[in-house]
Amino acid sequence: MKAIVLNGTGGPGNLILAEIPIPSIKENEVLIATKAISINPVDAAATRMPELLNYVYQIKGDEKQIVLGWDVAGVVTAAGTAVTRFKTGDEVFGMVKFPGQANGYAEYVAAPEGELVLKPRNISFNEAAGATLAALTAWQSLVTNGNVKKGDKVVITGASGGVGHYAVQIAKYFGAYVIAVASAANKDFVLSLGADEFIDYKTQSFEDHIQDADIVHDAVWSDDVHHVQRSLKAIKSGGKLLSLIVDLDEDMQQKLKAKEVAGMRVYVQANRDDLQTIADLLERGAIKTYVSATFPLEQTTKAHGLIQTKNAVGKIIVTV
């Protein structure tokens, strides 16, 4: 089968189209004929950073090839002897074996049945693949950790991105008042998602305008704590800071304590119940996946190049 193999860290140029064997499945797994793959910032970062690659891929040292990718949508072609939820022909999607060796950039993927749900019939494979890691991250940040509720004032940074565009919709679904932070070019897009206010981060500092937020969902790809420190300024006492990228170090913990703000680093986890809720919301049209660009498997390098700009809107999808 065709797959995209990572031939060393350093960037997208090391992603190479290759022929590798179709994976075998365990008794609790299904074999998926892949239709769509979602590309995430963490995928691209792993191609550049050996330590991150080791974490997300769980390198053992004896791999014949390294195939990235965890977000897949496709059709079940075979089922293990212990599988009870799915059968051949079912259309499914999920975040598979993250972190771990899902080997998702391929024509076929072996996936545990407990990490998949049925794809709603009224959405495409592209839309389903997009609503995996990104939608789960937004849900687990705002709902599981943030306990977002009606009337909360919620600031969403990076609101036009993969995680951010789901976060805006999820917060609105729960009845929150949403302030979206993005670039001016994406103003109409984030407002169309339901945001109540918009702040252009290039011309305005959101923390100068907002100091009474109940929740700040900080999804900006920053390499230090500067951005989460800005987010803290926007939160009222008793509020919550949800950091998706930056660890909250000891100094930051002291600042949180002094302001009586709960802060946490959010790590996405595979959770079938959460994924099923997302599937239900997609089916009802309560949330939607916005796909801004698609590439064939052979052009995965271009998909990575686009997402590495950190300016991608919504989701980038590779089709198989």
DARABEL-V203551 format. One record per helix or strand of 2 or more residues. SS is the DSSP state (2 for helix, 1 for strand). FROM is the first residue (numbers start at 1). LEN is the number of residues. If there is no record, write none. Layout:
BEGIN
ss: <SS SS>
from: <FROM FROM>
len: <LEN LEN>
END
This chain:
BEGIN
ss: <1 2 1 1 2 2 1 1 1 2 1 2 2 1 2 1 2 1 2 1 2 1 2 1 2 1 2 1>
from: <2 12 15 29 41 50 71 91 108 113 117 125 133 153 162 177 184 197 206 213 226 235 250 262 272 291 297 315>
len: <5 3 5 11 8 8 9 5 5 3 2 6 13 5 12 6 9 4 4 6 8 9 10 4 13 6 11 5>
END
